[in-house]
Amino acid sequence: MFTGLVDDVGTIAEVHDTEAGREFRIACRYDDVVVGESIACQGACLTVREVGPHWFTAAAVVTTLDRTAIARWHVGHRVNLERAMRASDRLGGHIVQGHVDGVGQVRSVQRRDDAWLIELTVPPDIDELLVPHGAITVDGVSLTVNALPAPGVLQLSIIDYTLRHTTLGDRVCGDGVHLEGDVIGKYVRRLQRPYGGSG
């Protein structure tokens, strides 16, 4: 489990197609990663296969490639990283599983005073989980829903710290982003369906 608080931004150093899937070597600041550890890479939980001084490898299988933007990662691509939380850690963001539900697209990026407003188009099954001031994970970052300006559109208000310490500052119109809906909303939706339909 994760919290959506990114603790490093890594860089893709190598990409190879292997029997384990599309394998990435990621350069990072970590020096104590162990084989078998789970690390959220741009919001997708991947398992560490090999480690070295300030790098690790992880592979994405075909089903992960199908539902994420990972197939487009290339050498030099920057990725948000978060190691799995310990039971004693503070839950500073919200409950994040590292399971990407879909890919959204950046619709607009604009500055408003001291904040950056980013609007995303989101798939219908994620749109129905969104509530104003609720939680959403975007590229592994725990964020607050600032507004829902139109059906299928999510607005985020990004502070300077988040822009500087994650990859969200790199996003431009047309970019794809990983989305993970709030897990509590998913369970509520599932439980209410027999009583009120899918809406």
C-alpha positions as CSV (number, residue, x, y, z in Angstrom):
1,M,0.0,0.0,0.0
2,F,1.1,3.6,-0.7
3,T,0.0,7.1,0.3
4,G,0.6,9.0,-2.9
5,L,3.4,11.1,-1.4
6,V,6.2,10.9,-3.9
7,D,9.6,10.5,-2.3
8,D,11.8,10.6,-5.3
9,V,11.7,11.2,-9.1
10,G,13.6,8.5,-11.0
11,T,14.9,8.5,-14.5
12,I,14.6,5.6,-17.0
13,A,18.2,4.5,-17.8
14,E,17.5,1.4,-19.9
15,V,14.5,-0.3,-21.5
16,H,14.6,-4.0,-22.6
17,D,11.9,-6.5,-23.7
18,T,12.6,-9.7,-21.7
19,E,10.7,-12.9,-20.9
20,A,9.5,-11.0,-17.7
21,G,7.9,-8.2,-19.8
22,R,9.0,-4.7,-20.7
23,E,11.9,-4.2,-18.2
24,F,13.1,-0.8,-17.0
25,R,16.3,0.2,-15.2
26,I,15.4,3.2,-13.1
27,A,18.1,5.5,-11.7
28,C,17.1,6.9,-8.3
29,R,18.4,8.2,-5.0
30,Y,17.5,4.9,-3.1
31,D,20.5,2.9,-1.9
32,D,18.7,0.2,0.2
33,V,16.2,-1.3,-2.2
34,V,15.8,-5.1,-2.0
35,V,14.8,-7.6,-4.6
36,G,11.0,-8.3,-4.4
37,E,10.2,-4.9,-2.9
38,S,7.1,-3.1,-4.3
39,I,7.7,0.4,-5.6
40,A,5.0,2.7,-7.2
41,C,6.5,3.9,-10.5
42,Q,4.3,6.8,-11.8
43,G,1.5,5.3,-9.7
44,A,1.9,1.7,-11.0
45,C,3.0,-0.8,-8.4
46,L,6.0,-2.8,-9.8
47,T,8.2,-5.5,-8.2
48,V,11.9,-4.9,-8.0
49,R,13.8,-7.6,-9.9
50,E,17.5,-6.4,-9.6
51,V,19.2,-3.7,-7.6
52,G,22.4,-1.8,-7.6
53,P,23.8,1.5,-6.2
54,H,21.1,4.0,-6.9
55,W,19.2,2.0,-9.4
56,F,16.7,-0.9,-9.6
57,T,15.0,-2.8,-12.4
58,A,11.3,-3.6,-12.7
59,A,9.2,-5.2,-15.4
60,A,5.7,-4.5,-16.7
61,V,3.7,-7.5,-18.1
62,V,1.4,-7.2,-21.0
63,T,-1.7,-6.6,-18.9
64,T,0.0,-3.7,-17.2
65,L,1.1,-2.3,-20.5
66,D,-2.5,-2.6,-21.8
67,R,-4.0,-0.4,-19.1
68,T,-1.2,2.1,-18.5
69,A,1.0,4.5,-20.5
70,I,4.1,2.5,-19.5
71,A,4.7,1.2,-23.0
72,R,5.6,4.8,-24.0
73,W,8.4,5.1,-21.3
74,H,11.8,5.7,-22.9
75,V,15.4,6.4,-21.8
76,G,15.4,9.7,-20.1
77,H,11.7,9.6,-19.1
78,R,11.1,10.8,-15.5
79,V,8.9,8.8,-13.2
80,N,7.5,9.5,-9.7
81,L,8.6,6.9,-7.2
82,E,7.2,5.9,-3.8
83,R,8.2,2.9,-1.7
84,A,5.5,0.9,0.0
85,M,4.5,2.3,3.4
86,R,5.4,0.7,6.7
87,A,2.6,0.1,9.3
88,S,4.3,2.7,11.5
89,D,4.3,5.4,8.7
90,R,2.1,8.5,8.7
91,L,-0.7,8.3,6.1
92,G,0.0,11.7,4.8
93,G,-1.9,11.4,1.5
94,H,-4.7,8.9,1.1
95,I,-4.9,5.1,0.7
96,V,-3.3,4.3,-2.7
97,Q,-3.0,0.7,-4.0
98,G,-0.7,1.3,-6.9
99,H,-3.3,-0.1,-9.3
100,V,-3.8,2.1,-12.3
101,D,-7.5,2.2,-13.2
102,G,-7.0,4.1,-16.5
103,V,-5.2,6.8,-18.4
104,G,-6.5,10.3,-18.5
105,Q,-5.4,13.1,-20.8
106,V,-4.2,16.6,-20.0
107,R,-6.8,19.1,-21.4
108,S,-5.3,22.4,-20.2
109,V,-2.6,23.8,-18.0
110,Q,-2.8,27.3,-16.7
111,R,-1.5,29.5,-13.9
112,R,-3.9,31.2,-11.6
113,D,-2.1,33.4,-9.1
114,D,0.1,31.1,-7.0
115,A,-1.4,27.8,-8.2
116,W,-1.3,25.8,-11.4
117,L,-4.7,24.6,-12.6
118,I,-4.6,21.3,-14.6
119,E,-7.7,19.9,-16.3
120,L,-7.8,16.3,-17.3
121,T,-10.3,14.3,-19.3
122,V,-11.0,11.0,-17.4
123,P,-12.7,7.7,-18.4
124,P,-16.3,7.3,-17.3
125,D,-15.6,4.6,-14.6
126,I,-13.2,7.0,-12.9
127,D,-15.4,10.0,-13.4
128,E,-18.2,8.5,-11.4
129,L,-15.9,8.0,-8.4
130,L,-15.0,11.7,-8.2
131,V,-16.4,14.2,-5.7
132,P,-15.4,17.8,-5.0
133,H,-12.5,17.9,-2.6
134,G,-12.2,14.1,-2.7
135,A,-9.1,12.2,-3.4
136,I,-7.6,11.1,-6.7
137,T,-4.2,9.7,-7.6
138,V,-2.5,11.1,-10.7
139,D,0.8,9.6,-11.8
140,G,1.2,8.3,-8.3
141,V,0.6,11.7,-6.6
142,S,-2.2,12.0,-4.0
143,L,-4.3,15.0,-5.0
144,T,-7.5,16.7,-4.1
145,V,-10.3,17.2,-6.7
146,N,-10.4,20.9,-7.0
147,A,-13.5,21.0,-9.3
148,L,-15.6,19.0,-11.8
149,P,-16.2,21.6,-14.5
150,A,-17.9,19.2,-16.9
151,P,-18.8,15.5,-17.2
152,G,-15.6,13.6,-17.7
153,V,-13.4,16.5,-16.7
154,L,-11.4,16.8,-13.6
155,Q,-9.6,20.0,-12.4
156,L,-6.6,19.9,-10.1
157,S,-5.0,22.8,-8.3
158,I,-1.3,22.1,-7.9
159,I,1.0,23.9,-5.4
160,D,4.6,24.9,-6.2
161,Y,6.1,22.2,-3.9
162,T,4.3,19.4,-5.8
163,L,5.3,20.9,-9.2
164,R,9.0,20.9,-8.1
165,H,9.1,17.5,-6.5
166,T,7.1,15.4,-8.9
167,T,6.7,15.0,-12.7
168,L,3.5,17.0,-12.7
169,G,5.5,20.1,-13.6
170,D,6.4,18.4,-16.9
171,R,2.8,17.8,-18.0
172,V,1.6,19.6,-21.2
173,C,-1.7,19.4,-23.1
174,G,-2.2,16.0,-24.7
175,D,0.0,14.1,-22.2
176,G,-1.4,10.8,-20.8
177,V,-1.5,10.4,-17.0
178,H,-2.1,7.4,-14.8
179,L,-5.3,7.6,-12.7
180,E,-6.3,5.6,-9.7
181,G,-9.7,6.2,-8.2
182,D,-10.3,6.4,-4.4
183,V,-10.6,2.8,-3.2
184,I,-13.3,3.7,-0.7
185,G,-15.4,5.1,-3.6
186,K,-14.9,1.8,-5.5
187,Y,-16.3,-0.3,-2.7
188,V,-19.2,2.1,-2.2
189,R,-20.0,1.9,-5.9
190,R,-19.8,-1.9,-5.9
191,L,-22.0,-2.2,-2.8
192,Q,-24.8,0.1,-4.0
193,R,-25.2,-1.4,-7.5
194,P,-27.7,-4.1,-6.5
195,Y,-29.9,-1.4,-5.0
196,G,-29.6,1.6,-7.3
197,G,-28.2,0.6,-10.6
198,S,-24.8,1.6,-11.9
199,G,-25.3,5.4,-11.8
